[in-house]
Amino acid sequence: MSGARTPVWVEVVGWIGASLVLGAYVARSLGNLPDELVYQGMNAIGSLGILIVASKKRAWQPAVLNLIWLVISAWCALRLVAA
């Protein structure tokens, strides 16, 4: 990379995304998040945040992982809403 700094807003979006994904996992694992739609929503929004920062930094492995995570979470959320 050419030494260009990542904008602060991108870093903030990435940290919020990571916090949402981790928070969803911890809350669901401890039984504190019984609502499946909230869980999928937190995962979708969180993975989008990580996808943004990973793409901006050209870190393609986490970008692809979080793109897949986003698609799965969004698909599951849409299925829940449609049910």
N, CA, C and O atoms as a CHARMM CRD file, in Angstrom:
* protein
*
  332
    1    1 MET  N      0.84800  -1.17400   0.00000 PROA 1      0.00000
    2    1 MET  CA     0.00000   0.00000   0.00000 PROA 1      0.00000
    3    1 MET  C      0.88900   1.23100   0.00000 PROA 1      0.00000
    4    1 MET  O      2.03400   1.17800   0.45100 PROA 1      0.00000
    5    2 SER  N      0.37100   2.32300  -0.49800 PROA 2      0.00000
    6    2 SER  CA     1.17100   3.52400  -0.68200 PROA 2      0.00000
    7    2 SER  C      1.33300   4.34300   0.58800 PROA 2      0.00000
    8    2 SER  O      1.86400   5.45300   0.53000 PROA 2      0.00000
    9    3 GLY  N      0.90600   3.84800   1.70100 PROA 3      0.00000
   10    3 GLY  CA     1.02900   4.58700   2.94700 PROA 3      0.00000
   11    3 GLY  C     -0.15800   5.50100   3.21300 PROA 3      0.00000
   12    3 GLY  O     -0.15100   6.25600   4.18500 PROA 3      0.00000
   13    4 ALA  N     -1.16500   5.44200   2.36900 PROA 4      0.00000
   14    4 ALA  CA    -2.35800   6.26000   2.57400 PROA 4      0.00000
   15    4 ALA  C     -3.07700   5.79900   3.83600 PROA 4      0.00000
   16    4 ALA  O     -3.20800   4.60300   4.09600 PROA 4      0.00000
   17    5 ARG  N     -3.53300   6.75800   4.59900 PROA 5      0.00000
   18    5 ARG  CA    -4.23800   6.43500   5.83600 PROA 5      0.00000
   19    5 ARG  C     -5.70300   6.14800   5.55800 PROA 5      0.00000
   20    5 ARG  O     -6.32100   6.74900   4.68000 PROA 5      0.00000
   21    6 THR  N     -6.23300   5.22500   6.31900 PROA 6      0.00000
   22    6 THR  CA    -7.65800   4.90900   6.22100 PROA 6      0.00000
   23    6 THR  C     -8.44100   6.02000   6.91500 PROA 6      0.00000
   24    6 THR  O     -8.09400   6.40600   8.03200 PROA 6      0.00000
   25    7 PRO  N     -9.48900   6.54300   6.27700 PROA 7      0.00000
   26    7 PRO  CA   -10.29700   7.58600   6.92300 PROA 7      0.00000
   27    7 PRO  C    -10.86900   7.10300   8.25700 PROA 7      0.00000
   28    7 PRO  O    -11.18900   5.92700   8.42600 PROA 7      0.00000
   29    8 VAL  N    -10.98600   8.02600   9.18400 PROA 8      0.00000
   30    8 VAL  CA   -11.47700   7.68800  10.51800 PROA 8      0.00000
   31    8 VAL  C    -12.87000   7.06300  10.44900 PROA 8      0.00000
   32    8 VAL  O    -13.15700   6.11400  11.17800 PROA 8      0.00000
   33    9 TRP  N    -13.74200   7.58800   9.57500 PROA 9      0.00000
   34    9 TRP  CA   -15.10200   7.05100   9.51100 PROA 9      0.00000
   35    9 TRP  C    -15.09400   5.58200   9.10600 PROA 9      0.00000
   36    9 TRP  O    -15.94300   4.81100   9.55500 PROA 9      0.00000
   37   10 VAL  N    -14.13800   5.18700   8.25700 PROA 10     0.00000
   38   10 VAL  CA   -14.04200   3.78800   7.83500 PROA 10     0.00000
   39   10 VAL  C    -13.62500   2.92100   9.01700 PROA 10     0.00000
   40   10 VAL  O    -14.16800   1.83500   9.21800 PROA 10     0.00000
   41   11 GLU  N    -12.66100   3.40100   9.79500 PROA 11     0.00000
   42   11 GLU  CA   -12.23300   2.66000  10.98800 PROA 11     0.00000
   43   11 GLU  C    -13.38800   2.51800  11.97900 PROA 11     0.00000
   44   11 GLU  O    -13.58800   1.44800  12.55400 PROA 11     0.00000
   45   12 VAL  N    -14.14200   3.59000  12.17700 PROA 12     0.00000
   46   12 VAL  CA   -15.27900   3.55200  13.10800 PROA 12     0.00000
   47   12 VAL  C    -16.32600   2.54600  12.63100 PROA 12     0.00000
   48   12 VAL  O    -16.84300   1.76000  13.42500 PROA 12     0.00000
   49   13 VAL  N    -16.63600   2.57300  11.33900 PROA 13     0.00000
   50   13 VAL  CA   -17.59600   1.61600  10.76800 PROA 13     0.00000
   51   13 VAL  C    -17.10600   0.18500  10.98400 PROA 13     0.00000
   52   13 VAL  O    -17.89400  -0.69700  11.32400 PROA 13     0.00000
   53   14 GLY  N    -15.81800  -0.04300  10.79000 PROA 14     0.00000
   54   14 GLY  CA   -15.25100  -1.37300  10.99600 PROA 14     0.00000
   55   14 GLY  C    -15.36000  -1.84200  12.43800 PROA 14     0.00000
   56   14 GLY  O    -15.70500  -2.99400  12.70000 PROA 14     0.00000
   57   15 TRP  N    -15.06200  -0.93800  13.37700 PROA 15     0.00000
   58   15 TRP  CA   -15.15000  -1.30500  14.79200 PROA 15     0.00000
   59   15 TRP  C    -16.58900  -1.54300  15.22400 PROA 15     0.00000
   60   15 TRP  O    -16.86300  -2.45700  16.00200 PROA 15     0.00000
   61   16 ILE  N    -17.50100  -0.73100  14.72700 PROA 16     0.00000
   62   16 ILE  CA   -18.91800  -0.95400  15.03900 PROA 16     0.00000
   63   16 ILE  C    -19.36600  -2.30100  14.47000 PROA 16     0.00000
   64   16 ILE  O    -20.07300  -3.05900  15.13500 PROA 16     0.00000
   65   17 GLY  N    -18.95300  -2.58800  13.24800 PROA 17     0.00000
   66   17 GLY  CA   -19.29800  -3.86600  12.63200 PROA 17     0.00000
   67   17 GLY  C    -18.78100  -5.05200  13.42600 PROA 17     0.00000
   68   17 GLY  O    -19.50900  -6.01200  13.67700 PROA 17     0.00000
   69   18 ALA  N    -17.51600  -4.97600  13.81700 PROA 18     0.00000
   70   18 ALA  CA   -16.93000  -6.06600  14.60100 PROA 18     0.00000
   71   18 ALA  C    -17.65600  -6.22500  15.93200 PROA 18     0.00000
   72   18 ALA  O    -17.89100  -7.34400  16.38600 PROA 18     0.00000
   73   19 SER  N    -18.01000  -5.10200  16.55700 PROA 19     0.00000
   74   19 SER  CA   -18.73100  -5.15100  17.83400 PROA 19     0.00000
   75   19 SER  C    -20.10900  -5.78500  17.67700 PROA 19     0.00000
   76   19 SER  O    -20.54900  -6.54200  18.54200 PROA 19     0.00000
   77   20 LEU  N    -20.78900  -5.47700  16.57200 PROA 20     0.00000
   78   20 LEU  CA   -22.11000  -6.06500  16.33400 PROA 20     0.00000
   79   20 LEU  C    -22.03500  -7.57100  16.11600 PROA 20     0.00000
   80   20 LEU  O    -22.82800  -8.32300  16.68300 PROA 20     0.00000
   81   21 VAL  N    -21.09100  -8.01100  15.30100 PROA 21     0.00000
   82   21 VAL  CA   -20.95700  -9.45400  15.04000 PROA 21     0.00000
   83   21 VAL  C    -20.58800 -10.19300  16.32400 PROA 21     0.00000
   84   21 VAL  O    -21.18700 -11.21800  16.65100 PROA 21     0.00000
   85   22 LEU  N    -19.61000  -9.67100  17.04300 PROA 22     0.00000
   86   22 LEU  CA   -19.19200 -10.31600  18.28700 PROA 22     0.00000
   87   22 LEU  C    -20.30900 -10.25400  19.32900 PROA 22     0.00000
   88   22 LEU  O    -20.56700 -11.23800  20.02300 PROA 22     0.00000
   89   23 GLY  N    -20.96500  -9.10800  19.43800 PROA 23     0.00000
   90   23 GLY  CA   -22.06000  -8.96100  20.39700 PROA 23     0.00000
   91   23 GLY  C    -23.20800  -9.91100  20.11300 PROA 23     0.00000
   92   23 GLY  O    -23.78500 -10.49000  21.03400 PROA 23     0.00000
   93   24 ALA  N    -23.54000 -10.07200  18.83900 PROA 24     0.00000
   94   24 ALA  CA   -24.60500 -11.00900  18.46400 PROA 24     0.00000
   95   24 ALA  C    -24.23000 -12.43100  18.85500 PROA 24     0.00000
   96   24 ALA  O    -25.05200 -13.17600  19.38700 PROA 24     0.00000
   97   25 TYR  N    -22.99400 -12.79700  18.58800 PROA 25     0.00000
   98   25 TYR  CA   -22.53800 -14.15500  18.90200 PROA 25     0.00000
   99   25 TYR  C    -22.55700 -14.40800  20.40900 PROA 25     0.00000
  100   25 TYR  O    -23.05700 -15.43800  20.86100 PROA 25     0.00000
  101   26 VAL  N    -22.01800 -13.48100  21.17600 PROA 26     0.00000
  102   26 VAL  CA   -21.96600 -13.65200  22.63000 PROA 26     0.00000
  103   26 VAL  C    -23.38200 -13.69100  23.21000 PROA 26     0.00000
  104   26 VAL  O    -23.70600 -14.57300  24.00500 PROA 26     0.00000
  105   27 ALA  N    -24.21800 -12.73600  22.81000 PROA 27     0.00000
  106   27 ALA  CA   -25.57900 -12.67800  23.35100 PROA 27     0.00000
  107   27 ALA  C    -26.37100 -13.93300  23.00500 PROA 27     0.00000
  108   27 ALA  O    -27.09000 -14.46900  23.84800 PROA 27     0.00000
  109   28 ARG  N    -26.24200 -14.39800  21.77500 PROA 28     0.00000
  110   28 ARG  CA   -26.96400 -15.60900  21.35500 PROA 28     0.00000
  111   28 ARG  C    -26.43300 -16.83500  22.09000 PROA 28     0.00000
  112   28 ARG  O    -27.20800 -17.69300  22.51100 PROA 28     0.00000
  113   29 SER  N    -25.12400 -16.91700  22.24400 PROA 29     0.00000
  114   29 SER  CA   -24.51200 -18.06300  22.92100 PROA 29     0.00000
  115   29 SER  C    -24.90600 -18.13600  24.38800 PROA 29     0.00000
  116   29 SER  O    -25.03500 -19.22700  24.94400 PROA 29     0.00000
  117   30 LEU  N    -25.09800 -16.98000  25.01800 PROA 30     0.00000
  118   30 LEU  CA   -25.47000 -16.94500  26.43200 PROA 30     0.00000
  119   30 LEU  C    -26.98100 -16.98400  26.64700 PROA 30     0.00000
  120   30 LEU  O    -27.44800 -16.94900  27.78500 PROA 30     0.00000
  121   31 GLY  N    -27.74100 -17.05700  25.56100 PROA 31     0.00000
  122   31 GLY  CA   -29.19100 -17.12900  25.66300 PROA 31     0.00000
  123   31 GLY  C    -29.86000 -15.79200  25.92300 PROA 31     0.00000
  124   31 GLY  O    -31.02800 -15.74700  26.31000 PROA 31     0.00000
  125   32 ASN  N    -29.13200 -14.70100  25.71400 PROA 32     0.00000
  126   32 ASN  CA   -29.68000 -13.37000  25.96700 PROA 32     0.00000
  127   32 ASN  C    -30.25200 -12.70200  24.71900 PROA 32     0.00000
  128   32 ASN  O    -30.65800 -11.54100  24.77100 PROA 32     0.00000
  129   33 LEU  N    -30.28600 -13.41600  23.61200 PROA 33     0.00000
  130   33 LEU  CA   -30.79900 -12.84900  22.36400 PROA 33     0.00000
  131   33 LEU  C    -31.69600 -13.88400  21.69200 PROA 33     0.00000
  132   33 LEU  O    -31.29800 -14.52500  20.71900 PROA 33     0.00000
  133   34 PRO  N    -32.91600 -14.04200  22.22400 PROA 34     0.00000
  134   34 PRO  CA   -33.79700 -15.07300  21.67200 PROA 34     0.00000
  135   34 PRO  C    -34.39200 -14.71000  20.31300 PROA 34     0.00000
  136   34 PRO  O    -34.84500 -15.59600  19.58800 PROA 34     0.00000
  137   35 ASP  N    -34.40000 -13.43200  19.95800 PROA 35     0.00000
  138   35 ASP  CA   -35.01400 -12.99600  18.70500 PROA 35     0.00000
  139   35 ASP  C    -34.07700 -13.26400  17.53200 PROA 35     0.00000
  140   35 ASP  O    -33.04100 -12.61400  17.39600 PROA 35     0.00000
  141   36 GLU  N    -34.44100 -14.21500  16.69500 PROA 36     0.00000
  142   36 GLU  CA   -33.61400 -14.61200  15.55000 PROA 36     0.00000
  143   36 GLU  C    -33.43300 -13.46500  14.55500 PROA 36     0.00000
  144   36 GLU  O    -32.36200 -13.32300  13.96400 PROA 36     0.00000
  145   37 LEU  N    -34.46300 -12.65200  14.36600 PROA 37     0.00000
  146   37 LEU  CA   -34.36600 -11.54600  13.40900 PROA 37     0.00000
  147   37 LEU  C    -33.35300 -10.49900  13.87900 PROA 37     0.00000
  148   37 LEU  O    -32.59200  -9.96800  13.06900 PROA 37     0.00000
  149   38 VAL  N    -33.33900 -10.20400  15.16000 PROA 38     0.00000
  150   38 VAL  CA   -32.34700  -9.26300  15.70100 PROA 38     0.00000
  151   38 VAL  C    -30.94700  -9.83600  15.52800 PROA 38     0.00000
  152   38 VAL  O    -30.02000  -9.12000  15.14900 PROA 38     0.00000
  153   39 TYR  N    -30.79600 -11.11200  15.80400 PROA 39     0.00000
  154   39 TYR  CA   -29.49800 -11.77800  15.64100 PROA 39     0.00000
  155   39 TYR  C    -29.01100 -11.68100  14.19800 PROA 39     0.00000
  156   39 TYR  O    -27.86500 -11.30300  13.95100 PROA 39     0.00000
  157   40 GLN  N    -29.87400 -12.01900  13.25200 PROA 40     0.00000
  158   40 GLN  CA   -29.48300 -11.96100  11.83800 PROA 40     0.00000
  159   40 GLN  C    -29.21500 -10.51800  11.40700 PROA 40     0.00000
  160   40 GLN  O    -28.30000 -10.26300  10.62400 PROA 40     0.00000
  161   41 GLY  N    -30.00300  -9.58500  11.91300 PROA 41     0.00000
  162   41 GLY  CA   -29.78800  -8.17500  11.58800 PROA 41     0.00000
  163   41 GLY  C    -28.45700  -7.66100  12.10000 PROA 41     0.00000
  164   41 GLY  O    -27.74600  -6.95000  11.39000 PROA 41     0.00000
  165   42 MET  N    -28.11800  -8.01800  13.33000 PROA 42     0.00000
  166   42 MET  CA   -26.82100  -7.61300  13.88300 PROA 42     0.00000
  167   42 MET  C    -25.68200  -8.19600  13.06300 PROA 42     0.00000
  168   42 MET  O    -24.68700  -7.52000  12.80100 PROA 42     0.00000
  169   43 ASN  N    -25.82700  -9.45000  12.66000 PROA 43     0.00000
  170   43 ASN  CA   -24.79400 -10.08600  11.84000 PROA 43     0.00000
  171   43 ASN  C    -24.67700  -9.42500  10.46800 PROA 43     0.00000
  172   43 ASN  O    -23.57000  -9.19200   9.98400 PROA 43     0.00000
  173   44 ALA  N    -25.80400  -9.12500   9.84700 PROA 44     0.00000
  174   44 ALA  CA   -25.77600  -8.50600   8.51600 PROA 44     0.00000
  175   44 ALA  C    -25.14800  -7.11700   8.56300 PROA 44     0.00000
  176   44 ALA  O    -24.27000  -6.80400   7.76000 PROA 44     0.00000
  177   45 ILE  N    -25.59400  -6.29000   9.49400 PROA 45     0.00000
  178   45 ILE  CA   -25.05800  -4.93000   9.59600 PROA 45     0.00000
  179   45 ILE  C    -23.59400  -4.96100  10.02000 PROA 45     0.00000
  180   45 ILE  O    -22.77500  -4.20100   9.50300 PROA 45     0.00000
  181   46 GLY  N    -23.27100  -5.83900  10.96000 PROA 46     0.00000
  182   46 GLY  CA   -21.88400  -5.95400  11.40900 PROA 46     0.00000
  183   46 GLY  C    -20.94600  -6.41500  10.31600 PROA 46     0.00000
  184   46 GLY  O    -19.85600  -5.86700  10.15600 PROA 46     0.00000
  185   47 SER  N    -21.36200  -7.41800   9.56500 PROA 47     0.00000
  186   47 SER  CA   -20.49800  -7.91200   8.48900 PROA 47     0.00000
  187   47 SER  C    -20.35000  -6.87700   7.38500 PROA 47     0.00000
  188   47 SER  O    -19.30800  -6.81800   6.73300 PROA 47     0.00000
  189   48 LEU  N    -21.37300  -6.06000   7.16300 PROA 48     0.00000
  190   48 LEU  CA   -21.25200  -4.96900   6.19100 PROA 48     0.00000
  191   48 LEU  C    -20.19100  -3.96700   6.64100 PROA 48     0.00000
  192   48 LEU  O    -19.39500  -3.49800   5.82700 PROA 48     0.00000
  193   49 GLY  N    -20.17700  -3.64000   7.92700 PROA 49     0.00000
  194   49 GLY  CA   -19.15700  -2.72800   8.45300 PROA 49     0.00000
  195   49 GLY  C    -17.75400  -3.27500   8.27900 PROA 49     0.00000
  196   49 GLY  O    -16.84400  -2.54800   7.88200 PROA 49     0.00000
  197   50 ILE  N    -17.57600  -4.54800   8.57400 PROA 50     0.00000
  198   50 ILE  CA   -16.26000  -5.17400   8.40600 PROA 50     0.00000
  199   50 ILE  C    -15.90000  -5.24900   6.93300 PROA 50     0.00000
  200   50 ILE  O    -14.74400  -5.04200   6.56500 PROA 50     0.00000
  201   51 LEU  N    -16.87300  -5.54100   6.09200 PROA 51     0.00000
  202   51 LEU  CA   -16.64600  -5.58400   4.64300 PROA 51     0.00000
  203   51 LEU  C    -16.15500  -4.23400   4.12500 PROA 51     0.00000
  204   51 LEU  O    -15.25300  -4.18000   3.29000 PROA 51     0.00000
  205   52 ILE  N    -16.74000  -3.15500   4.61200 PROA 52     0.00000
  206   52 ILE  CA   -16.33600  -1.81400   4.17200 PROA 52     0.00000
  207   52 ILE  C    -14.88300  -1.54000   4.52900 PROA 52     0.00000
  208   52 ILE  O    -14.10500  -1.12100   3.67200 PROA 52     0.00000
  209   53 VAL  N    -14.50900  -1.76900   5.78200 PROA 53     0.00000
  210   53 VAL  CA   -13.12900  -1.46700   6.18500 PROA 53     0.00000
  211   53 VAL  C    -12.14100  -2.41900   5.51600 PROA 53     0.00000
  212   53 VAL  O    -11.05200  -1.99900   5.12300 PROA 53     0.00000
  213   54 ALA  N    -12.50100  -3.68400   5.38400 PROA 54     0.00000
  214   54 ALA  CA   -11.59600  -4.64700   4.74600 PROA 54     0.00000
  215   54 ALA  C    -11.38900  -4.30600   3.27500 PROA 54     0.00000
  216   54 ALA  O    -10.27400  -4.41000   2.76400 PROA 54     0.00000
  217   55 SER  N    -12.44500  -3.90400   2.59800 PROA 55     0.00000
  218   55 SER  CA   -12.32500  -3.52900   1.18700 PROA 55     0.00000
  219   55 SER  C    -11.48200  -2.27600   1.02300 PROA 55     0.00000
  220   55 SER  O    -10.63600  -2.20100   0.13100 PROA 55     0.00000
  221   56 LYS  N    -11.71000  -1.29600   1.88000 PROA 56     0.00000
  222   56 LYS  CA   -10.94900  -0.04700   1.81300 PROA 56     0.00000
  223   56 LYS  C     -9.45800  -0.30800   2.01900 PROA 56     0.00000
  224   56 LYS  O     -8.61600   0.35400   1.41200 PROA 56     0.00000
  225   57 LYS  N     -9.13800  -1.27800   2.87900 PROA 57     0.00000
  226   57 LYS  CA    -7.73600  -1.61500   3.15900 PROA 57     0.00000
  227   57 LYS  C     -7.19900  -2.67200   2.20000 PROA 57     0.00000
  228   57 LYS  O     -6.04300  -3.08200   2.30500 PROA 57     0.00000
  229   58 ARG  N     -8.03700  -3.11100   1.26700 PROA 58     0.00000
  230   58 ARG  CA    -7.67300  -4.14300   0.29700 PROA 58     0.00000
  231   58 ARG  C     -7.24100  -5.44900   0.98400 PROA 58     0.00000
  232   58 ARG  O     -6.32000  -6.13600   0.54200 PROA 58     0.00000
  233   59 ALA  N     -7.93300  -5.75700   2.06500 PROA 59     0.00000
  234   59 ALA  CA    -7.72400  -7.01900   2.77800 PROA 59     0.00000
  235   59 ALA  C     -8.80900  -7.96800   2.27300 PROA 59     0.00000
  236   59 ALA  O     -9.90400  -8.03900   2.83100 PROA 59     0.00000
  237   60 TRP  N     -8.48300  -8.68900   1.21300 PROA 60     0.00000
  238   60 TRP  CA    -9.51500  -9.41000   0.47200 PROA 60     0.00000
  239   60 TRP  C    -10.04900 -10.64700   1.18500 PROA 60     0.00000
  240   60 TRP  O    -11.21000 -11.00100   0.97900 PROA 60     0.00000
  241   61 GLN  N     -9.25800 -11.31700   2.00900 PROA 61     0.00000
  242   61 GLN  CA    -9.77500 -12.49900   2.70900 PROA 61     0.00000
  243   61 GLN  C    -10.91900 -12.12500   3.65400 PROA 61     0.00000
  244   61 GLN  O    -11.99000 -12.72600   3.56200 PROA 61     0.00000
  245   62 PRO  N    -10.73600 -11.15700   4.56000 PROA 62     0.00000
  246   62 PRO  CA   -11.87900 -10.79500   5.40900 PROA 62     0.00000
  247   62 PRO  C    -13.00800 -10.12200   4.63000 PROA 62     0.00000
  248   62 PRO  O    -14.16900 -10.21300   5.02700 PROA 62     0.00000
  249   63 ALA  N    -12.68200  -9.45500   3.53800 PROA 63     0.00000
  250   63 ALA  CA   -13.73500  -8.84000   2.71800 PROA 63     0.00000
  251   63 ALA  C    -14.64500  -9.91500   2.13100 PROA 63     0.00000
  252   63 ALA  O    -15.86800  -9.79800   2.19700 PROA 63     0.00000
  253   64 VAL  N    -14.05400 -10.95600   1.55900 PROA 64     0.00000
  254   64 VAL  CA   -14.85200 -12.03800   0.96800 PROA 64     0.00000
  255   64 VAL  C    -15.62600 -12.78900   2.05000 PROA 64     0.00000
  256   64 VAL  O    -16.80700 -13.08900   1.87500 PROA 64     0.00000
  257   65 LEU  N    -14.97100 -13.08900   3.15600 PROA 65     0.00000
  258   65 LEU  CA   -15.64300 -13.77100   4.26200 PROA 65     0.00000
  259   65 LEU  C    -16.86600 -12.98400   4.71700 PROA 65     0.00000
  260   65 LEU  O    -17.93800 -13.55700   4.91100 PROA 65     0.00000
  261   66 ASN  N    -16.71000 -11.68300   4.88700 PROA 66     0.00000
  262   66 ASN  CA   -17.82200 -10.87400   5.37600 PROA 66     0.00000
  263   66 ASN  C    -18.87700 -10.60800   4.31600 PROA 66     0.00000
  264   66 ASN  O    -20.03600 -10.36800   4.65400 PROA 66     0.00000
  265   67 LEU  N    -18.50900 -10.64500   3.05700 PROA 67     0.00000
  266   67 LEU  CA   -19.51000 -10.57400   1.99400 PROA 67     0.00000
  267   67 LEU  C    -20.41000 -11.80900   2.05300 PROA 67     0.00000
  268   67 LEU  O    -21.63200 -11.70000   1.96000 PROA 67     0.00000
  269   68 ILE  N    -19.80100 -12.97100   2.20800 PROA 68     0.00000
  270   68 ILE  CA   -20.57100 -14.21600   2.32900 PROA 68     0.00000
  271   68 ILE  C    -21.42400 -14.18800   3.59200 PROA 68     0.00000
  272   68 ILE  O    -22.59100 -14.57900   3.56300 PROA 68     0.00000
  273   69 TRP  N    -20.84400 -13.72500   4.70500 PROA 69     0.00000
  274   69 TRP  CA   -21.55800 -13.61400   5.97900 PROA 69     0.00000
  275   69 TRP  C    -22.76700 -12.69200   5.82500 PROA 69     0.00000
  276   69 TRP  O    -23.84900 -12.99100   6.32900 PROA 69     0.00000
  277   70 LEU  N    -22.58100 -11.57600   5.13100 PROA 70     0.00000
  278   70 LEU  CA   -23.65700 -10.62100   4.88700 PROA 70     0.00000
  279   70 LEU  C    -24.77700 -11.25500   4.06700 PROA 70     0.00000
  280   70 LEU  O    -25.95200 -11.10400   4.40300 PROA 70     0.00000
  281   71 VAL  N    -24.42700 -11.95600   3.00600 PROA 71     0.00000
  282   71 VAL  CA   -25.43600 -12.58300   2.14500 PROA 71     0.00000
  283   71 VAL  C    -26.24400 -13.61700   2.92700 PROA 71     0.00000
  284   71 VAL  O    -27.47100 -13.65300   2.82600 PROA 71     0.00000
  285   72 ILE  N    -25.56700 -14.45100   3.69900 PROA 72     0.00000
  286   72 ILE  CA   -26.26400 -15.47700   4.48400 PROA 72     0.00000
  287   72 ILE  C    -27.18300 -14.83100   5.51600 PROA 72     0.00000
  288   72 ILE  O    -28.34200 -15.22400   5.64500 PROA 72     0.00000
  289   73 SER  N    -26.67800 -13.84900   6.24700 PROA 73     0.00000
  290   73 SER  CA   -27.48000 -13.18800   7.28100 PROA 73     0.00000
  291   73 SER  C    -28.67900 -12.46800   6.68800 PROA 73     0.00000
  292   73 SER  O    -29.78400 -12.55000   7.22400 PROA 73     0.00000
  293   74 ALA  N    -28.46500 -11.76200   5.58400 PROA 74     0.00000
  294   74 ALA  CA   -29.56800 -11.04500   4.94000 PROA 74     0.00000
  295   74 ALA  C    -30.61500 -12.02500   4.41000 PROA 74     0.00000
  296   74 ALA  O    -31.81600 -11.78800   4.54000 PROA 74     0.00000
  297   75 TRP  N    -30.15600 -13.12300   3.81600 PROA 75     0.00000
  298   75 TRP  CA   -31.07300 -14.13800   3.30000 PROA 75     0.00000
  299   75 TRP  C    -31.91000 -14.73500   4.43200 PROA 75     0.00000
  300   75 TRP  O    -33.12300 -14.89400   4.29400 PROA 75     0.00000
  301   76 CYS  N    -31.26300 -15.06300   5.54600 PROA 76     0.00000
  302   76 CYS  CA   -31.99100 -15.62000   6.69500 PROA 76     0.00000
  303   76 CYS  C    -32.98300 -14.60400   7.25900 PROA 76     0.00000
  304   76 CYS  O    -34.10200 -14.96500   7.62000 PROA 76     0.00000
  305   77 ALA  N    -32.58000 -13.34400   7.33500 PROA 77     0.00000
  306   77 ALA  CA   -33.47800 -12.30000   7.83900 PROA 77     0.00000
  307   77 ALA  C    -34.69000 -12.14000   6.92100 PROA 77     0.00000
  308   77 ALA  O    -35.81800 -12.00900   7.39800 PROA 77     0.00000
  309   78 LEU  N    -34.46300 -12.15100   5.62700 PROA 78     0.00000
  310   78 LEU  CA   -35.57500 -12.03600   4.67700 PROA 78     0.00000
  311   78 LEU  C    -36.52800 -13.22100   4.78400 PROA 78     0.00000
  312   78 LEU  O    -37.74300 -13.05500   4.67900 PROA 78     0.00000
  313   79 ARG  N    -35.98500 -14.40200   4.99000 PROA 79     0.00000
  314   79 ARG  CA   -36.83900 -15.58800   5.17100 PROA 79     0.00000
  315   79 ARG  C    -37.68500 -15.46300   6.43200 PROA 79     0.00000
  316   79 ARG  O    -38.85100 -15.85900   6.44300 PROA 79     0.00000
  317   80 LEU  N    -37.10200 -14.91300   7.49300 PROA 80     0.00000
  318   80 LEU  CA   -37.85200 -14.73100   8.73800 PROA 80     0.00000
  319   80 LEU  C    -38.98100 -13.72000   8.56400 PROA 80     0.00000
  320   80 LEU  O    -40.08700 -13.92000   9.06800 PROA 80     0.00000
  321   81 VAL  N    -38.69800 -12.64500   7.85700 PROA 81     0.00000
  322   81 VAL  CA   -39.71300 -11.61400   7.63100 PROA 81     0.00000
  323   81 VAL  C    -40.83900 -12.15100   6.75400 PROA 81     0.00000
  324   81 VAL  O    -42.00800 -11.83100   6.97100 PROA 81     0.00000
  325   82 ALA  N    -40.48600 -12.96300   5.76700 PROA 82     0.00000
  326   82 ALA  CA   -41.48100 -13.51000   4.83600 PROA 82     0.00000
  327   82 ALA  C    -42.34800 -14.59300   5.47300 PROA 82     0.00000
  328   82 ALA  O    -43.44400 -14.87400   4.98700 PROA 82     0.00000
  329   83 ALA  N    -41.86900 -15.19800   6.54500 PROA 83     0.00000
  330   83 ALA  CA   -42.60000 -16.31300   7.17100 PROA 83     0.00000
  331   83 ALA  C    -43.82000 -15.85000   7.93600 PROA 83     0.00000
  332   83 ALA  O    -44.53400 -16.67000   8.51500 PROA 83     0.00000
